[in-house]
Amino acid sequence: MPRIGPPQGDEPDESSEPPFKRLSAEEARRFRQQHPSLSPWRVVAWQLGVALVLALGGWLLSGRRSVGWSVGYGALAVVVPAAMFARGLTSRLSSMSAGAAAFGFFLWEAVKVALTVAMLFAAPRLLPGLSWPAMLVGLVVTMQVYLAALAWRPKR
């Protein structure tokens, strides 16, 4: 049962943490220089490039155009929703306040997931001769661009 009241004995005291310090304009500028942000549009551009390479590679390696289309469609099921997500996050409305930014993040993430699922459900109707394994390869490899972007983000 949780105890109510001031800390006793060896319990950590919240006042032992250092107080929050606001950064000056100069300190904030230096922090931003040392920790540059990663543009969501750069990630989308990398995903699009990977999608094109994967689709072409799938077609050339298999010799079947339908495999290239399947790989490309799987990759686009990541790229198109990611572009919508990036557009939503970089809109003026999402940058109005911290609350609006948090709400916008969750809203656009839900839109991204729903659009990805809808594109996957539509795939058999849109692509004659769909290769599910090829489409899943395109989907999974393109999703890994998020991790690669975090690993290779710009450093100063």
C-alpha positions as semicolon CSV with decimal commas, in nm:
position;residue;x (nm);y (nm);z (nm)
1;M;0,000;0,000;0,000
2;P;0,150;0,338;-0,094
3;R;0,245;0,562;0,194
4;I;0,116;0,916;0,208
5;G;0,320;1,188;0,373
6;P;0,678;1,316;0,379
7;P;0,961;1,072;0,295
8;Q;1,100;0,873;0,587
9;G;1,442;0,713;0,629
10;D;1,598;0,590;0,305
11;E;1,310;0,691;0,074
12;P;1,422;0,933;-0,198
13;D;1,319;1,291;-0,147
14;E;1,196;1,480;-0,455
15;S;1,370;1,792;-0,329
16;S;1,708;1,612;-0,363
17;E;1,683;1,645;-0,742
18;P;1,850;1,949;-0,892
19;P;1,604;2,230;-0,961
20;F;1,487;2,293;-1,317
21;K;1,696;2,562;-1,483
22;R;1,572;2,763;-1,777
23;L;1,821;2,803;-2,058
24;S;1,919;3,146;-2,174
25;A;1,884;3,227;-2,544
26;E;2,257;3,169;-2,593
27;E;2,250;2,835;-2,405
28;A;1,949;2,723;-2,610
29;R;2,127;2,818;-2,933
30;R;2,438;2,619;-2,830
31;F;2,221;2,320;-2,733
32;R;2,049;2,324;-3,074
33;Q;2,388;2,340;-3,246
34;Q;2,519;2,045;-3,047
35;H;2,197;1,842;-3,093
36;P;2,060;1,917;-3,441
37;S;1,708;1,795;-3,508
38;L;1,626;1,535;-3,770
39;S;1,383;1,658;-4,033
40;P;1,094;1,418;-4,092
41;W;1,110;1,514;-4,459
42;R;1,468;1,389;-4,481
43;V;1,352;1,053;-4,345
44;V;1,067;1,041;-4,600
45;A;1,313;1,123;-4,879
46;W;1,544;0,841;-4,768
47;Q;1,247;0,604;-4,750
48;L;1,145;0,699;-5,103
49;G;1,499;0,637;-5,228
50;V;1,509;0,297;-5,056
51;A;1,165;0,216;-5,204
52;L;1,289;0,286;-5,557
53;V;1,606;0,080;-5,510
54;L;1,410;-0,209;-5,358
55;A;1,150;-0,213;-5,635
56;L;1,413;-0,204;-5,907
57;G;1,620;-0,467;-5,727
58;G;1,318;-0,695;-5,683
59;W;1,235;-0,670;-6,051
60;L;1,594;-0,726;-6,167
61;L;1,668;-1,012;-5,926
62;S;1,347;-1,203;-5,997
63;G;1,307;-1,111;-6,362
64;R;0,936;-1,056;-6,294
65;R;0,779;-0,714;-6,310
66;S;0,506;-0,819;-6,063
67;V;0,769;-0,879;-5,794
68;G;0,911;-0,529;-5,849
69;W;0,561;-0,380;-5,822
70;S;0,492;-0,583;-5,508
71;V;0,814;-0,471;-5,339
72;G;0,750;-0,112;-5,445
73;Y;0,391;-0,119;-5,321
74;G;0,504;-0,257;-4,984
75;A;0,756;0,024;-4,958
76;L;0,496;0,282;-5,058
77;A;0,270;0,150;-4,781
78;V;0,534;0,299;-4,551
79;V;0,637;0,609;-4,750
80;V;0,292;0,756;-4,825
81;P;0,166;0,740;-4,463
82;A;0,504;0,869;-4,340
83;A;0,473;1,168;-4,573
84;M;0,124;1,243;-4,439
85;F;0,258;1,211;-4,084
86;A;0,546;1,449;-4,161
87;R;0,306;1,697;-4,320
88;G;0,082;1,687;-4,015
89;L;0,370;1,727;-3,771
90;T;0,524;2,020;-3,956
91;S;0,197;2,208;-4,001
92;R;0,148;2,543;-3,834
93;L;-0,140;2,406;-3,625
94;S;0,083;2,141;-3,463
95;S;0,337;2,402;-3,355
96;M;0,094;2,634;-3,178
97;S;0,145;2,486;-2,831
98;A;0,287;2,182;-2,656
99;G;-0,063;2,040;-2,612
100;A;-0,147;2,085;-2,979
101;A;0,185;1,925;-3,075
102;A;0,121;1,623;-2,853
103;F;-0,236;1,584;-2,980
104;G;-0,117;1,628;-3,339
105;F;0,151;1,364;-3,293
106;F;-0,097;1,103;-3,172
107;L;-0,359;1,201;-3,430
108;W;-0,117;1,180;-3,723
109;E;0,035;0,858;-3,591
110;A;-0,315;0,704;-3,588
111;V;-0,375;0,831;-3,942
112;K;-0,041;0,681;-4,050
113;V;-0,123;0,339;-3,906
114;A;-0,477;0,339;-4,047
115;L;-0,354;0,438;-4,395
116;T;-0,084;0,168;-4,388
117;V;-0,340;-0,098;-4,294
118;A;-0,583;0,027;-4,562
119;M;-0,309;0,015;-4,827
120;L;-0,219;-0,341;-4,728
121;F;-0,583;-0,451;-4,745
122;A;-0,619;-0,286;-5,088
123;A;-0,304;-0,446;-5,229
124;P;-0,462;-0,766;-5,369
125;R;-0,721;-0,561;-5,559
126;L;-0,470;-0,308;-5,691
127;L;-0,184;-0,538;-5,791
128;P;-0,255;-0,833;-6,018
129;G;-0,006;-1,110;-5,946
130;L;0,078;-0,969;-5,603
131;S;0,370;-1,141;-5,431
132;W;0,302;-1,117;-5,058
133;P;0,659;-1,207;-4,953
134;A;0,800;-0,941;-5,186
135;M;0,552;-0,682;-5,060
136;L;0,643;-0,762;-4,699
137;V;1,014;-0,730;-4,780
138;G;0,949;-0,383;-4,921
139;L;0,741;-0,291;-4,616
140;V;0,986;-0,416;-4,354
141;V;1,305;-0,287;-4,517
142;T;1,154;0,058;-4,574
143;M;1,042;0,073;-4,210
144;Q;1,401;0,013;-4,105
145;V;1,495;0,350;-4,256
146;Y;1,356;0,506;-3,935
147;L;1,623;0,327;-3,732
148;A;1,896;0,406;-3,982
149;A;1,796;0,773;-3,978
150;L;1,826;0,783;-3,600
151;A;2,164;0,613;-3,612
152;W;2,297;0,845;-3,884
153;R;2,136;1,171;-3,781
154;P;2,350;1,481;-3,823
155;K;2,596;1,548;-3,543
156;R;2,797;1,860;-3,475
